[in-house]
Structures are given as structure tokens and as C-alpha cells.
């Protein structure tokens, strides 16, 4: 992988991990405050813990092995968290199956931090997907058969 591309990949990994870490820590910290909001199967604290652990695990997976799959997981965790937060802030869908009614139409510091972390993780994950898509090595200048930029070439015909 080219030096600049490698640098971009690790920049996006770092940014996504920072967002996932903020999301994860915030959810784990807030979980204890939501144990009374429950359905017959699960309470909101359990869902917060699941979100927090998932975000942190995906962050570790990104650091250990930055790949399209781990970048996609960062996007999914970030977008799912942000979508749930917006849904339950601006709409009251009530309980959905085993998920309790989590409507909370207010913004506060930790909720805002979590949202920012989720959006940052999702956007950095998308940027990482793009960077990994274009990670093919550039042709070396010493390769006479390599295409010259702007020359419209490719391999020279043999004849």
C-alpha cells in the first residue's frame, strides 16, 4: 500500500475508534440510569450496555485489523446508534416488540456526546471504506510497462 494511502487508512481508523470509544463509554456510563425503563424481556440499561460493548469491540477490531468488514461494522454501529437516538428523541414509537419505550425528548451533555461519537464513527467508517477500496498499489516509476499518468497508456504493444 502506498505511504499516503496507509496514512489515510490509519487516520480514518483513529477517528472512527475515537468516535466509537466516546459512544461506548457514554453508553456504559449512562446504563445504570436506565434500568427502570423495561419491557417484559429487556431493560434500557441492557440495551445501553450492548451498544457500549459493541462500539468498544468494533473499535478494537478496527485497530487490530482495519478491513472493509471492520469499517462496515463501524458504520453500522455508528448509524444504528445515531438513528435510535434521533428516533427516540423526536418521535414516540412506544415499545417495539421486546424493546421498551425509550422516548426521551430532551438533549443533555452525555446524549449529545454519544450522538457526536456515533456520527463521527459512521463518517470515518465510510471514509475508511473508500480509502480501503482504493488501496491498490500505485505503479512504480522504475517499471517501464507501467502507465504514465496523463499519457493515456497502459502496457506498450509488443511487436
C-alpha positions in Angstrom: 0.0 0.0 0.0 1.3 3.5 -0.9 2.6 5.6 2.0 -0.1 8.3 1.7 -2.9 5.7 1.4 -1.6 3.9 4.5 -1.5 7.2 6.4 -5.1 7.9 5.3 -6.3 4.5 6.4 -4.7 4.9 9.9 -6.1 8.4 10.2 -9.6 7.2 9.5 -9.1 4.2 11.8 -8.1 6.6 14.6 -11.0 8.9 14.0 -13.5 6.1 13.9 -12.1 4.5 17.0 -12.3 7.8 18.9 -16.0 8.1 17.9 -16.7 4.5 18.9 -14.8 5.0 22.2 -16.9 8.1 23.1 -20.1 6.2 22.1 -19.1 3.1 24.1 -18.0 4.9 27.3 -21.0 7.2 27.2 -23.5 4.3 26.9 -21.8 2.2 29.6 -21.8 5.3 31.9 -25.4 6.1 31.3 -26.7 2.5 31.5 -27.1 2.5 35.3 -29.5 5.4 35.0 -31.9 3.5 32.7 -32.6 0.2 34.5 -36.2 1.1 35.3 -37.2 1.5 31.7 -38.1 -2.0 30.8 -40.2 -4.4 28.8 -41.1 -7.9 29.8 -37.8 -9.1 28.3 -35.1 -6.4 28.5 -34.5 -3.1 30.1 -33.0 0.1 28.5 -29.8 -0.3 30.6 -29.2 -3.7 29.0 -29.5 -2.1 25.5 -27.2 0.7 26.5 -24.6 -1.9 27.7 -24.9 -3.9 24.5 -24.4 -0.6 22.4 -21.4 0.3 24.6 -19.7 -3.0 24.4 -20.4 -3.3 20.7 -18.9 0.1 20.0 -15.7 -0.7 22.0 -15.3 -4.1 20.4 -15.7 -2.7 16.9 -13.1 -0.1 17.8 -10.6 -2.8 18.9 -11.4 -4.8 15.8 -10.6 -1.8 13.7 -7.2 -1.3 15.3 -6.3 -5.0 15.2 -7.4 -5.5 11.6 -8.5 -2.5 9.5 -10.6 -4.0 6.7 -13.7 -3.4 4.8 -15.6 -5.6 7.2 -14.5 -3.8 10.3 -15.0 -0.4 8.6 -18.6 -1.5 7.7 -19.2 -2.6 11.3 -18.1 0.9 12.5 -20.6 2.4 10.0 -23.4 0.1 11.2 -22.8 0.7 14.9 -22.5 4.4 14.4 -25.5 4.8 12.2 -27.7 2.4 14.3 -26.9 4.3 17.4 -27.5 7.7 15.9 -30.7 6.6 14.2 -32.0 5.1 17.5 -31.1 8.3 19.4 -32.8 10.6 16.9 -35.9 8.3 16.7 -36.4 8.2 20.4 -35.7 11.9 20.8 -38.0 13.3 18.1 -40.7 10.5 17.9 -42.5 8.3 20.5 -42.9 5.0 18.7 -43.7 3.3 22.1 -42.5 -0.2 22.8 -41.4 -2.1 19.7 -41.6 -5.8 20.4 -39.2 -6.6 23.2 -37.6 -3.1 23.1 -39.1 -0.9 25.8 -40.5 2.6 25.2 -37.3 4.7 25.3 -38.9 8.1 24.3 -36.8 10.9 25.8 -37.5 14.2 24.1 -34.6 16.1 25.7 -30.9 16.7 24.9 -28.2 16.7 27.6 -24.4 16.6 27.6 -23.9 12.8 27.5 -26.6 12.3 24.9 -25.0 14.9 22.7 -21.6 13.3 23.2 -22.9 9.9 22.3 -24.5 11.3 19.1 -21.3 13.1 18.0 -19.3 9.9 18.7 -21.8 7.8 16.6 -21.8 10.2 13.7 -18.0 10.6 13.7 -17.6 6.8 13.8 -20.0 6.4 10.9 -18.5 9.1 8.7 -14.9 7.9 9.4 -16.0 4.4 8.7 -17.4 5.4 5.3 -14.1 7.3 4.6 -12.2 4.2 5.6 -14.3 2.1 3.3 -13.4 4.4 0.4 -9.7 4.5 1.4 -9.6 0.7 1.6 -11.3 0.4 -1.8 -8.5 2.4 -3.4 -5.7 0.7 -1.6 -4.2 -0.9 -4.7 -0.6 0.0 -5.0 0.4 2.6 -7.5 2.8 1.5 -10.3 6.5 2.0 -9.6 8.3 4.6 -11.7 11.1 2.0 -12.4 8.5 -0.2 -14.2 8.8 0.5 -17.9 5.5 -1.2 -18.6 3.6 0.9 -16.0 1.2 3.6 -17.3 2.4 7.1 -17.2 0.0 9.5 -15.5 -1.8 11.5 -18.2 -0.3 9.6 -21.0 -3.5 7.5 -21.6 -1.3 4.5 -21.8 -1.0 1.1 -20.3 1.3 -1.6 -21.5 3.3 -0.8 -24.6 2.4 -3.1 -27.5 5.0 -5.7 -28.3 5.9 -6.1 -31.8 
